[in-house]
């Protein structure tokens, strides 16, 4: 169960009405039952039900069952699309170990607004689902142009674009993995360092955006193959490729 409060030995955790309904109404837990808790900061904790009511209750933390597992320093930047597909991208990015999820407004992005709270709730659910102890932050919608203007020098960008000629090996080259293709030696695993994956909207990137990205030293152009993928598919494919080459 995800909670907001700090977790530690003997720490009481008061429950909201929804949490109490879930634990005592749906799961039918009674006093003394064990519950697994995480808050995205303190790892996973075992707690016991100390008070159970219809509208609330309290858990008492006993001991830590797993330390906090931080994901690699990987951000996902994507142009939000239709609601259900945006929800899907956030859910999958949280499952695939993105540390931050940043919806970006590009020239051809159709959405003007996002429901940040709703997307953050999806990230929490995905972390709960895959037994993670970390919840990625979902940032508010920001302009790609402004983000690139202040882009940190050390954070590389895996720029995914179906129109990139010769970018098939981009990520492997950047990771120094090409020599390992013969599999005679174990693949080199350079320190992943901070990275971001960038996925465009349904209409792709504008010429100005492409030119801007080409000028940036941090940018590694990457093709995900010859097929034009839907943005949500491309996000999952890109996360998989990154994890396979650079994840540990
Ligand atoms: N510009 C395209 C068009 O209108 O035909 C389609 C854009 S595609 C639906 C959405 C995004 O997914 C792209 O901006 C890109 O980031 C990513 N993408 C899709 N297929 C890709 C591929 N084969 N290689 C790299 N990126 C891809």
Boltz pocket constraint, residues with backbone or C-beta under 6 A from the ligand:
constraints:
  - pocket:
      binder: B
      contacts: [[A, 160], [A, 161], [A, 162], [A, 163], [A, 198], [A, 199], [A, 200], [A, 201], [A, 202], [A, 203], [A, 204], [A, 205], [A, 222], [A, 223], [A, 224], [A, 225], [A, 226], [A, 227], [A, 228], [A, 229], [A, 230], [A, 231], [A, 234]]
      max_distance: 6.0
